[in-house]
Amino acid sequence: MRYAYFRDHGMFVGSGTVEAGCKAIVGQRLKLSGMRWNIPGATGILTLRCQHASGRWEQIWTQPHNQTTTA
């Protein structure tokens, strides 16, 4: 990877930004005290949180999607 080139052009070359995003999106919701999730339920809530965080909230309501039962 051309780290110097990317840094010179103002691009991130570390994983810190991605790790912070994962902590905010995943950790703040799925790792609260007493939380228990099954895979379909966790996948569903993460999809919603990611869409909201990326500014694409309205997009999920205009596209056909698979519905799953969560418990």
GUMI-122464 format. One record per atom (N, C-alpha, C): residue number from 1; residue in three letters; atom name; x negated, z, y negated. Coordinates in nm, 2 decimals. Example, Ala and Ser with C-alpha at 12.3 -4.5 7.8 and 13.67 -1.06 7.14 Angstrom:
BEGIN
{1 'ALA' 'N' {-1.32 0.78 0.57}}
{1 'ALA' 'CA' {-1.23 0.78 0.45}}
{1 'ALA' 'C' {-1.32 0.78 0.33}}
{2 'SER' 'N' {-1.28 0.71 0.22}}
{2 'SER' 'CA' {-1.37 0.71 0.11}}
{2 'SER' 'C' {-1.29 0.79 0.00}}
***
This chain:
BEGIN
{1 'MET' 'N' {-0.08 0.00 0.12}}
{1 'MET' 'CA' {0.00 0.00 0.00}}
{1 'MET' 'C' {-0.09 0.00 -0.12}}
{2 'ARG' 'N' {-0.05 -0.07 -0.22}}
{2 'ARG' 'CA' {-0.13 -0.08 -0.35}}
{2 'ARG' 'C' {-0.09 0.03 -0.45}}
{3 'TYR' 'N' {-0.13 0.15 -0.42}}
{3 'TYR' 'CA' {-0.09 0.26 -0.50}}
{3 'TYR' 'C' {-0.13 0.24 -0.65}}
{4 'ALA' 'N' {-0.25 0.20 -0.68}}
{4 'ALA' 'CA' {-0.29 0.19 -0.82}}
{4 'ALA' 'C' {-0.20 0.09 -0.89}}
{5 'TYR' 'N' {-0.17 -0.02 -0.83}}
{5 'TYR' 'CA' {-0.09 -0.13 -0.89}}
{5 'TYR' 'C' {0.05 -0.07 -0.92}}
{6 'PHE' 'N' {0.11 0.00 -0.83}}
{6 'PHE' 'CA' {0.24 0.05 -0.85}}
{6 'PHE' 'C' {0.24 0.16 -0.96}}
{7 'ARG' 'N' {0.14 0.25 -0.95}}
{7 'ARG' 'CA' {0.13 0.35 -1.06}}
{7 'ARG' 'C' {0.11 0.29 -1.20}}
{8 'ASP' 'N' {0.03 0.19 -1.20}}
{8 'ASP' 'CA' {0.01 0.12 -1.33}}
{8 'ASP' 'C' {0.13 0.05 -1.39}}
{9 'HIS' 'N' {0.23 0.02 -1.30}}
{9 'HIS' 'CA' {0.35 -0.04 -1.34}}
{9 'HIS' 'C' {0.47 0.06 -1.35}}
{10 'GLY' 'N' {0.43 0.19 -1.35}}
{10 'GLY' 'CA' {0.53 0.29 -1.37}}
{10 'GLY' 'C' {0.62 0.32 -1.25}}
{11 'MET' 'N' {0.58 0.28 -1.13}}
{11 'MET' 'CA' {0.66 0.30 -1.01}}
{11 'MET' 'C' {0.61 0.42 -0.94}}
{12 'PHE' 'N' {0.71 0.49 -0.87}}
{12 'PHE' 'CA' {0.68 0.61 -0.79}}
{12 'PHE' 'C' {0.61 0.57 -0.66}}
{13 'VAL' 'N' {0.51 0.64 -0.62}}
{13 'VAL' 'CA' {0.44 0.62 -0.50}}
{13 'VAL' 'C' {0.45 0.73 -0.40}}
{14 'GLY' 'N' {0.51 0.84 -0.44}}
{14 'GLY' 'CA' {0.52 0.96 -0.36}}
{14 'GLY' 'C' {0.66 0.98 -0.31}}
{15 'SER' 'N' {0.68 1.07 -0.22}}
{15 'SER' 'CA' {0.81 1.09 -0.16}}
{15 'SER' 'C' {0.89 1.20 -0.22}}
{16 'GLY' 'N' {0.83 1.26 -0.33}}
{16 'GLY' 'CA' {0.90 1.38 -0.39}}
{16 'GLY' 'C' {1.04 1.35 -0.45}}
{17 'THR' 'N' {1.05 1.23 -0.50}}
{17 'THR' 'CA' {1.19 1.19 -0.56}}
{17 'THR' 'C' {1.29 1.18 -0.45}}
{18 'VAL' 'N' {1.25 1.12 -0.34}}
{18 'VAL' 'CA' {1.34 1.11 -0.22}}
{18 'VAL' 'C' {1.37 1.24 -0.16}}
{19 'GLU' 'N' {1.27 1.32 -0.15}}
{19 'GLU' 'CA' {1.29 1.46 -0.09}}
{19 'GLU' 'C' {1.38 1.54 -0.17}}
{20 'ALA' 'N' {1.37 1.53 -0.31}}
{20 'ALA' 'CA' {1.45 1.61 -0.40}}
{20 'ALA' 'C' {1.60 1.56 -0.39}}
{21 'GLY' 'N' {1.61 1.43 -0.37}}
{21 'GLY' 'CA' {1.75 1.37 -0.36}}
{21 'GLY' 'C' {1.81 1.42 -0.23}}
{22 'CYS' 'N' {1.74 1.42 -0.12}}
{22 'CYS' 'CA' {1.79 1.47 0.01}}
{22 'CYS' 'C' {1.83 1.62 0.00}}
{23 'LYS' 'N' {1.75 1.69 -0.07}}
{23 'LYS' 'CA' {1.78 1.84 -0.08}}
{23 'LYS' 'C' {1.91 1.86 -0.16}}
{24 'ALA' 'N' {1.93 1.78 -0.27}}
{24 'ALA' 'CA' {2.04 1.79 -0.35}}
{24 'ALA' 'C' {2.17 1.74 -0.28}}
{25 'ILE' 'N' {2.16 1.63 -0.21}}
{25 'ILE' 'CA' {2.28 1.57 -0.15}}
{25 'ILE' 'C' {2.31 1.64 -0.02}}
{26 'VAL' 'N' {2.21 1.66 0.06}}
{26 'VAL' 'CA' {2.24 1.71 0.20}}
{26 'VAL' 'C' {2.24 1.87 0.20}}
{27 'GLY' 'N' {2.13 1.92 0.15}}
{27 'GLY' 'CA' {2.12 2.07 0.15}}
{27 'GLY' 'C' {2.22 2.15 0.08}}
{28 'GLN' 'N' {2.26 2.10 -0.04}}
{28 'GLN' 'CA' {2.36 2.18 -0.12}}
{28 'GLN' 'C' {2.49 2.18 -0.05}}
{29 'ARG' 'N' {2.53 2.09 0.03}}
{29 'ARG' 'CA' {2.66 2.09 0.09}}
{29 'ARG' 'C' {2.66 2.13 0.24}}
{30 'LEU' 'N' {2.57 2.08 0.31}}
{30 'LEU' 'CA' {2.57 2.10 0.46}}
{30 'LEU' 'C' {2.50 2.23 0.50}}
{31 'LYS' 'N' {2.42 2.29 0.42}}
{31 'LYS' 'CA' {2.35 2.41 0.46}}
{31 'LYS' 'C' {2.39 2.54 0.40}}
{32 'LEU' 'N' {2.51 2.54 0.35}}
{32 'LEU' 'CA' {2.56 2.66 0.29}}
{32 'LEU' 'C' {2.59 2.77 0.40}}
{33 'SER' 'N' {2.58 2.89 0.36}}
{33 'SER' 'CA' {2.60 3.00 0.45}}
{33 'SER' 'C' {2.74 2.98 0.53}}
{34 'GLY' 'N' {2.73 2.99 0.66}}
{34 'GLY' 'CA' {2.85 2.99 0.74}}
{34 'GLY' 'C' {2.90 2.85 0.78}}
{35 'MET' 'N' {2.83 2.75 0.72}}
{35 'MET' 'CA' {2.88 2.61 0.75}}
{35 'MET' 'C' {2.84 2.56 0.89}}
{36 'ARG' 'N' {2.94 2.50 0.95}}
{36 'ARG' 'CA' {2.92 2.44 1.08}}
{36 'ARG' 'C' {2.97 2.30 1.08}}
{37 'TRP' 'N' {2.90 2.20 1.12}}
{37 'TRP' 'CA' {2.94 2.06 1.11}}
{37 'TRP' 'C' {2.93 1.99 1.24}}
{38 'ASN' 'N' {3.02 1.90 1.27}}
{38 'ASN' 'CA' {3.00 1.81 1.38}}
{38 'ASN' 'C' {2.95 1.68 1.32}}
{39 'ILE' 'N' {2.89 1.59 1.40}}
{39 'ILE' 'CA' {2.83 1.47 1.34}}
{39 'ILE' 'C' {2.93 1.38 1.26}}
{40 'PRO' 'N' {3.05 1.35 1.31}}
{40 'PRO' 'CA' {3.14 1.27 1.23}}
{40 'PRO' 'C' {3.18 1.34 1.10}}
{41 'GLY' 'N' {3.20 1.47 1.10}}
{41 'GLY' 'CA' {3.23 1.54 0.97}}
{41 'GLY' 'C' {3.12 1.53 0.87}}
{42 'ALA' 'N' {3.00 1.56 0.92}}
{42 'ALA' 'CA' {2.88 1.56 0.83}}
{42 'ALA' 'C' {2.86 1.42 0.78}}
{43 'THR' 'N' {2.87 1.32 0.86}}
{43 'THR' 'CA' {2.85 1.18 0.82}}
{43 'THR' 'C' {2.96 1.14 0.71}}
{44 'GLY' 'N' {3.08 1.18 0.73}}
{44 'GLY' 'CA' {3.18 1.15 0.63}}
{44 'GLY' 'C' {3.16 1.22 0.50}}
{45 'ILE' 'N' {3.12 1.34 0.50}}
{45 'ILE' 'CA' {3.10 1.41 0.37}}
{45 'ILE' 'C' {2.97 1.36 0.30}}
{46 'LEU' 'N' {2.87 1.33 0.38}}
{46 'LEU' 'CA' {2.75 1.27 0.32}}
{46 'LEU' 'C' {2.77 1.13 0.26}}
{47 'THR' 'N' {2.86 1.05 0.32}}
{47 'THR' 'CA' {2.89 0.92 0.27}}
{47 'THR' 'C' {2.96 0.94 0.13}}
{48 'LEU' 'N' {3.05 1.03 0.12}}
{48 'LEU' 'CA' {3.12 1.05 -0.01}}
{48 'LEU' 'C' {3.02 1.11 -0.11}}
{49 'ARG' 'N' {2.94 1.20 -0.08}}
{49 'ARG' 'CA' {2.84 1.26 -0.17}}
{49 'ARG' 'C' {2.74 1.15 -0.22}}
{50 'CYS' 'N' {2.69 1.07 -0.13}}
{50 'CYS' 'CA' {2.60 0.96 -0.17}}
{50 'CYS' 'C' {2.66 0.86 -0.26}}
{51 'GLN' 'N' {2.78 0.82 -0.22}}
{51 'GLN' 'CA' {2.85 0.72 -0.31}}
{51 'GLN' 'C' {2.87 0.78 -0.45}}
{52 'HIS' 'N' {2.91 0.90 -0.46}}
{52 'HIS' 'CA' {2.93 0.97 -0.59}}
{52 'HIS' 'C' {2.80 0.98 -0.67}}
{53 'ALA' 'N' {2.69 1.02 -0.60}}
{53 'ALA' 'CA' {2.56 1.04 -0.67}}
{53 'ALA' 'C' {2.51 0.90 -0.71}}
{54 'SER' 'N' {2.54 0.80 -0.64}}
{54 'SER' 'CA' {2.48 0.67 -0.68}}
{54 'SER' 'C' {2.57 0.59 -0.78}}
{55 'GLY' 'N' {2.68 0.65 -0.82}}
{55 'GLY' 'CA' {2.77 0.59 -0.92}}
{55 'GLY' 'C' {2.86 0.48 -0.86}}
{56 'ARG' 'N' {2.88 0.48 -0.72}}
{56 'ARG' 'CA' {2.96 0.38 -0.66}}
{56 'ARG' 'C' {3.09 0.44 -0.60}}
{57 'TRP' 'N' {3.14 0.55 -0.66}}
{57 'TRP' 'CA' {3.25 0.62 -0.61}}
{57 'TRP' 'C' {3.37 0.53 -0.59}}
{58 'GLU' 'N' {3.40 0.45 -0.70}}
{58 'GLU' 'CA' {3.52 0.36 -0.69}}
{58 'GLU' 'C' {3.51 0.25 -0.59}}
{59 'GLN' 'N' {3.39 0.21 -0.55}}
{59 'GLN' 'CA' {3.36 0.11 -0.46}}
{59 'GLN' 'C' {3.42 0.14 -0.32}}
{60 'ILE' 'N' {3.41 0.27 -0.28}}
{60 'ILE' 'CA' {3.45 0.30 -0.14}}
{60 'ILE' 'C' {3.60 0.29 -0.13}}
{61 'TRP' 'N' {3.67 0.30 -0.24}}
{61 'TRP' 'CA' {3.82 0.29 -0.23}}
{61 'TRP' 'C' {3.87 0.15 -0.23}}
{62 'THR' 'N' {3.78 0.05 -0.26}}
{62 'THR' 'CA' {3.83 -0.09 -0.27}}
{62 'THR' 'C' {3.78 -0.17 -0.14}}
{63 'GLN' 'N' {3.70 -0.11 -0.06}}
{63 'GLN' 'CA' {3.65 -0.18 0.06}}
{63 'GLN' 'C' {3.72 -0.12 0.18}}
{64 'PRO' 'N' {3.75 -0.21 0.28}}
{64 'PRO' 'CA' {3.80 -0.16 0.41}}
{64 'PRO' 'C' {3.69 -0.08 0.48}}
{65 'HIS' 'N' {3.73 0.03 0.54}}
{65 'HIS' 'CA' {3.63 0.11 0.61}}
{65 'HIS' 'C' {3.70 0.17 0.74}}
{66 'ASN' 'N' {3.61 0.22 0.82}}
{66 'ASN' 'CA' {3.66 0.29 0.94}}
{66 'ASN' 'C' {3.69 0.43 0.91}}
{67 'GLN' 'N' {3.81 0.47 0.96}}
{67 'GLN' 'CA' {3.85 0.61 0.94}}
{67 'GLN' 'C' {3.82 0.69 1.07}}
{68 'THR' 'N' {3.76 0.81 1.05}}
{68 'THR' 'CA' {3.74 0.89 1.16}}
{68 'THR' 'C' {3.81 1.03 1.14}}
{69 'THR' 'N' {3.84 1.09 1.24}}
{69 'THR' 'CA' {3.90 1.23 1.23}}
{69 'THR' 'C' {3.79 1.33 1.22}}
{70 'THR' 'N' {3.80 1.42 1.13}}
{70 'THR' 'CA' {3.70 1.52 1.11}}
{70 'THR' 'C' {3.76 1.66 1.13}}
{71 'ALA' 'N' {3.69 1.75 1.18}}
{71 'ALA' 'CA' {3.74 1.88 1.21}}
{71 'ALA' 'C' {3.64 1.99 1.16}}
***
